[in-house]
Amino acid sequence: MKVTVRVPATVANLGSGFDCFGLALDLCNEVTIDTDGEPGVTWEGEGAGELPTDGSDLVSTTVAHVGSFHDITVPPLRLSSVNRIPLQRGLGSSSAAAVAGVVLGSRLSDLSIEGHNSPLQHDPYSVFALAAEIEGHPDNAAPAALGGLTVVAGGDVVRMEPHPALRPVVLIPEVRLSTATARQALPERVPRDDAVYNVAHGALTVYALTQDPDLLQVALQDRLHQEARLDLVPLVRTVFQDLRGRGIPVCVAGSGPSLLAFESDLRPVPHPGEGWTVLRPGVRSKGFEVISD
């Protein structure tokens, strides 16, 4: 058996939507399992040479977890991945790995149990729920599983279709920032005015992303997390402030350090210079997809 799944990068938070908003980007990892191949793990692209190859990576452990969920032992297999999502840059690489592992593990379970048909492999909401439980970031797992724009509230998730005029630009610095470090920088309590500010701007962000992108410059403003995270990476703050000064909608991508901007013909996003990678991946309407089976 040989199965390949494609899973997109995601950007969570989106300014004022701290821990609840997520957007899928058309920048995807492709992960393959082959039960007839020589057992082992290989990586191409992002993370090659640094991700573990002993089966302790998140894709492999998730596949094994799903197997245990169905009370089967995962056989020796070949796992290979072409990675396009940068690691520790706020683009949901861990959630993509968890979603890939859930889908591949579910397909493996389908073929291992006669007459079995796992709902996980076919239902993106079930894939989201298990991937979020395993990886711990539902705001990233939701768009990775469902595509488009998602809002997570507790255990509930809603998917919306983003406006077709959105033109996302991802600005990726060389520096990395772990989610744990970025979260530790956040205050335990926030003023009531700041909480109200984010509720209002969060509602406006949903409208802007689905109905009127011209409102994004105002909508993406935040008082809960961006300032604290930008303080950790001054070079990123400089680019962030420059983009806002040009009237370009911009937010911290997830926990950072990457930035997500939205450009237009009147306000193109300039390249920040040496030490930065700029991608224009487009919005992805689909979440995961099995591309060969």
C-alpha positions as CSV (number, residue, x, y, z in Angstrom):
1,M,0.0,0.0,0.0
2,K,1.2,3.5,-0.9
3,V,-0.7,6.6,0.0
4,T,0.3,10.3,-0.3
5,V,-1.5,13.2,1.4
6,R,-1.1,16.9,0.7
7,V,-1.6,19.3,3.7
8,P,-1.4,23.1,3.6
9,A,0.5,25.7,5.6
10,T,-1.7,27.8,7.9
11,V,-1.6,31.1,9.6
12,A,-3.4,31.4,12.9
13,N,-4.4,34.4,15.0
14,L,-4.7,36.8,12.0
15,G,-4.2,39.9,14.2
16,S,-7.1,40.2,16.6
17,G,-8.2,36.5,16.3
18,F,-5.8,35.2,19.0
19,D,-6.0,31.4,19.4
20,C,-9.2,31.2,17.3
21,F,-8.7,32.4,13.7
22,G,-6.9,30.4,11.0
23,L,-6.3,30.7,7.2
24,A,-5.0,28.0,4.9
25,L,-2.3,28.9,2.3
26,D,-1.5,27.2,-0.9
27,L,1.9,26.1,0.3
28,C,1.8,22.4,1.0
29,N,3.7,19.4,2.4
30,E,3.3,16.1,0.6
31,V,3.7,13.0,2.9
32,T,3.8,9.4,1.7
33,I,3.6,6.1,3.5
34,D,4.6,2.9,1.7
35,T,4.1,-0.4,3.5
36,D,6.0,-2.2,0.7
37,G,9.0,0.1,0.8
38,E,12.2,-0.3,2.9
39,P,11.3,0.8,6.4
40,G,12.6,4.3,7.3
41,V,11.9,8.0,7.3
42,T,13.2,10.6,4.8
43,W,12.7,14.3,4.4
44,E,13.1,16.6,1.4
45,G,13.0,20.4,1.5
46,E,12.3,22.2,4.7
47,G,13.7,20.4,7.8
48,A,15.8,17.9,5.8
49,G,18.9,17.1,7.8
50,E,17.3,18.2,11.1
51,L,14.0,16.4,11.5
52,P,14.3,13.0,13.2
53,T,14.5,9.9,11.0
54,D,14.1,7.3,13.8
55,G,10.2,7.4,13.8
56,S,10.0,9.9,16.6
57,D,8.8,12.7,14.3
58,L,5.2,14.0,14.7
59,V,3.9,12.3,11.5
60,S,5.1,8.9,12.5
61,T,4.0,9.1,16.1
62,T,0.5,10.3,14.9
63,V,0.2,7.4,12.5
64,A,1.0,5.1,15.4
65,H,-1.5,6.9,17.7
66,V,-4.3,6.4,15.1
67,G,-3.3,2.8,14.8
68,S,-3.6,2.4,18.6
69,F,-7.0,4.2,18.4
70,H,-8.2,1.4,16.1
71,D,-6.4,-1.3,18.1
72,I,-4.0,-2.3,15.3
73,T,-0.2,-2.4,15.3
74,V,1.3,-0.3,12.5
75,P,3.5,-2.4,10.3
76,P,7.0,-1.4,9.3
77,L,6.7,1.2,6.5
78,R,8.5,3.8,4.5
79,L,7.6,7.4,5.3
80,S,8.8,10.1,3.0
81,S,7.9,13.8,2.8
82,V,8.5,16.7,0.6
83,N,8.3,19.7,3.0
84,R,7.6,23.2,1.7
85,I,6.4,24.7,5.0
86,P,9.2,26.3,7.0
87,L,9.8,25.1,10.6
88,Q,9.2,27.4,13.6
89,R,8.1,30.3,11.5
90,G,4.5,30.6,12.5
91,L,3.1,28.7,9.4
92,G,1.6,25.6,11.1
93,S,4.2,23.0,10.2
94,S,3.4,21.0,13.3
95,S,-0.3,21.0,12.6
96,A,0.3,20.0,9.0
97,A,2.3,17.0,10.3
98,A,-0.5,16.0,12.7
99,V,-3.2,16.3,10.1
100,A,-1.1,14.2,7.6
101,G,-0.5,11.6,10.3
102,V,-4.2,11.3,11.1
103,V,-5.2,10.9,7.5
104,L,-2.4,8.4,6.7
105,G,-3.0,6.4,9.9
106,S,-6.7,6.3,9.2
107,R,-6.1,5.0,5.7
108,L,-3.7,2.4,7.0
109,S,-6.4,1.3,9.6
110,D,-9.0,1.0,6.8
111,L,-6.9,-1.5,5.0
112,S,-5.8,-3.4,8.1
113,I,-9.3,-4.1,9.4
114,E,-11.6,-6.1,7.0
115,G,-14.8,-4.3,6.4
116,H,-13.6,-1.2,8.4
117,N,-14.2,2.3,7.1
118,S,-12.7,4.9,9.3
119,P,-14.7,8.2,9.4
120,L,-11.4,10.0,10.2
121,Q,-10.0,9.6,6.7
122,H,-13.1,11.0,5.0
123,D,-14.5,13.6,7.4
124,P,-12.3,16.7,7.7
125,Y,-14.0,17.7,10.9
126,S,-13.0,14.4,12.5
127,V,-9.5,14.8,11.2
128,F,-9.4,18.3,12.7
129,A,-10.6,17.1,16.1
130,L,-8.0,14.3,16.5
131,A,-5.1,16.4,15.0
132,A,-5.9,19.3,17.4
133,E,-6.0,16.9,20.3
134,I,-2.6,15.4,19.4
135,E,-0.8,18.6,18.4
136,G,-2.5,21.1,20.7
137,H,-3.2,24.0,18.4
138,P,-6.8,23.8,17.0
139,D,-6.5,27.2,15.4
140,N,-3.9,25.8,13.0
141,A,-5.3,22.3,12.7
142,A,-8.7,23.6,11.6
143,P,-7.6,25.3,8.4
144,A,-5.1,22.5,7.7
145,A,-8.0,20.0,7.7
146,L,-10.8,22.2,6.3
147,G,-9.1,24.8,4.2
148,G,-10.2,28.4,3.8
149,L,-10.9,30.7,6.8
150,T,-11.7,29.0,10.1
151,V,-12.9,30.1,13.5
152,V,-12.5,27.8,16.5
153,A,-14.5,28.3,19.6
154,G,-13.8,25.6,22.2
155,G,-14.5,22.3,20.5
156,D,-16.6,23.9,17.7
157,V,-15.2,25.0,14.4
158,V,-16.8,27.0,11.5
159,R,-15.3,27.2,8.0
160,M,-15.9,30.2,5.7
161,E,-14.9,30.9,2.2
162,P,-12.3,33.8,2.0
163,H,-12.8,36.7,-0.4
164,P,-11.4,35.8,-3.9
165,A,-9.5,39.1,-4.1
166,L,-7.2,38.3,-1.1
167,R,-3.5,38.3,-2.1
168,P,-1.5,37.0,0.9
169,V,2.2,37.6,1.1
170,V,4.3,35.7,3.6
171,L,7.5,37.4,4.7
172,I,9.8,34.8,6.4
173,P,13.0,35.9,8.3
174,E,16.0,33.7,8.8
175,V,15.5,33.8,12.6
176,R,13.3,31.2,14.2
177,L,10.9,31.5,17.2
178,S,9.4,28.6,19.0
179,T,5.7,28.7,19.9
180,A,6.6,28.1,23.6
181,T,8.9,31.1,23.7
182,A,6.4,33.3,21.9
183,R,3.6,32.3,24.3
184,Q,5.8,32.8,27.4
185,A,6.2,36.5,26.4
186,L,2.4,37.2,26.7
187,P,0.9,38.8,29.8
188,E,-1.3,36.7,32.1
189,R,-4.0,39.4,32.3
190,V,-5.1,42.1,29.9
191,P,-7.1,45.3,30.5
192,R,-10.8,45.1,29.8
193,D,-10.5,47.9,27.1
194,D,-8.0,45.7,25.2
195,A,-10.3,42.7,25.4
196,V,-13.2,44.7,24.0
197,Y,-10.9,46.2,21.3
198,N,-10.0,42.7,20.1
199,V,-13.6,41.4,20.1
200,A,-14.6,44.3,17.9
201,H,-11.6,44.0,15.6
202,G,-12.0,40.2,15.4
203,A,-15.5,40.5,14.2
204,L,-14.3,43.1,11.6
205,T,-11.5,40.7,10.5
206,V,-14.0,38.0,9.7
207,Y,-16.0,40.4,7.6
208,A,-12.9,41.9,5.9
209,L,-11.5,38.4,5.0
210,T,-14.8,37.2,3.5
211,Q,-16.6,40.3,2.3
212,D,-14.4,43.4,2.1
213,P,-10.6,43.2,2.0
214,D,-10.3,47.0,2.0
215,L,-11.0,46.9,5.7
216,L,-8.1,44.7,6.6
217,Q,-5.7,47.5,7.4
218,V,-7.9,48.4,10.3
219,A,-9.3,44.9,11.1
220,L,-5.9,43.2,11.7
221,Q,-4.9,45.5,14.6
222,D,-4.5,43.8,17.9
223,R,-3.8,44.5,21.6
224,L,-3.3,41.0,23.0
225,H,-0.3,39.4,21.5
226,Q,1.4,41.0,18.6
227,E,3.4,43.7,20.4
228,A,4.8,41.2,22.9
229,R,5.9,38.9,20.1
230,L,7.4,41.7,18.0
231,D,9.5,42.7,21.0
232,L,11.2,39.4,20.8
233,V,12.4,40.0,17.2
234,P,13.3,43.7,16.6
235,L,14.2,43.2,13.0
236,V,10.7,41.8,12.3
237,R,9.2,44.8,14.2
238,T,11.0,47.2,11.8
239,V,9.5,45.5,8.7
240,F,6.1,45.3,10.4
241,Q,6.1,49.0,11.1
242,D,7.3,49.8,7.6
243,L,4.5,47.9,6.0
244,R,1.9,49.5,8.2
245,G,3.3,52.9,7.4
246,R,2.8,52.1,3.7
247,G,-0.9,51.3,4.4
248,I,-0.4,47.6,3.8
249,P,-2.5,45.2,6.0
250,V,-0.1,43.1,8.0
251,C,-0.1,40.8,11.0
252,V,2.2,38.4,12.8
253,A,1.9,35.0,11.3
254,G,0.8,32.7,14.1
255,S,3.2,33.1,17.0
256,G,5.8,34.6,14.6
257,P,8.4,35.5,13.6
258,S,7.0,35.5,10.0
259,L,4.6,38.2,8.9
260,L,1.5,37.9,6.8
261,A,0.6,40.8,4.6
262,F,-2.1,41.4,2.0
263,E,-1.2,43.3,-1.1
264,S,-3.1,45.1,-3.9
265,D,-2.1,46.7,-7.2
266,L,-2.0,50.1,-5.4
267,R,0.0,48.7,-2.4
268,P,2.4,46.0,-3.4
269,V,4.5,44.4,-0.7
270,P,8.2,45.3,-1.1
271,H,11.0,42.8,-0.4
272,P,12.5,43.5,3.1
273,G,16.0,42.7,1.8
274,E,18.7,40.3,2.8
275,G,17.8,37.6,5.3
276,W,14.2,37.4,4.2
277,T,12.2,35.1,2.0
278,V,9.0,36.4,0.4
279,L,6.3,34.0,-0.8
280,R,3.0,34.7,-2.6
281,P,1.2,31.3,-2.1
282,G,-2.4,32.4,-2.5
283,V,-5.3,31.2,-0.3
284,R,-6.1,27.5,-0.3
285,S,-9.8,26.6,-0.3
286,K,-9.1,22.9,0.3
287,G,-7.7,21.5,3.5
288,F,-5.8,18.1,3.2
289,E,-6.3,15.9,0.2
290,V,-5.2,12.4,-0.6
291,I,-3.5,12.8,-4.0
292,S,-2.5,9.1,-4.6
293,D,-3.7,5.9,-3.2
